[in-house]
């Protein structure tokens, strides 16, 4: 199972996206995380020039807590420097920002929690019985900038083991982005070099127009 954090989750089997059983969407992504961190900084009257500053702080010192309640009781203060703006010191904001992935209500976000969306994909895959060996959907590969947050793979794996029954959760692995923030680019590069890329992923203008006429104005349907 491979997904881009945290807008789109897609189950992949033998190079094919399992559209019927393994697609879930989570209504929050990097902009939501950055926006929530901005809100947390404003609550503490910490001034900054732009969202670029907030994003830089997020990338330098923010992380995902292994245990949110336990982390609240710790001294988590840390500082970082942003070019042209000086030093910023944060405490619980460092991990509270990312907690909305698992507890969206903390940030006033109405969305499915990340671990619940992934577990739903896995449950669908298990019940379809594509193969008797259910290990094919138990590898989760993270991709995207926010998926590089320290602690995310471990926390997601922990939450999946807690949420899913043992016969599904046994053997689950959550892998960090193998190429960091450039993982999505490397993935696209790999797909683009395979011999079946043109036939499996590309259509010409005429085919696109034909699909569009049959599917209405929806570009999503036109590509299916």
Buried (B, 14 or more C-beta within 10 A) or exposed (E): BBBBBBBEBBBBBEEEEBEEBBBBEBEBBBEBBBBBBBBBBEEEEBEBEEBEBBBBBBBBBBBBBEEBEEBBEEEBEBEBEBEEBEEBEBBBBBBBBBBBBBEBEBBEBEBBBBBBBBBBBBBBBBEBEBEEEBEBBBBBBBBBBBBBBBBBBEBBBBBBBEBBEEEBBEEBEBBBBEEEBBBBEBBEEEEEEEEEEEEEEEBEEEEBEEBBEEBEEEEEEBEE
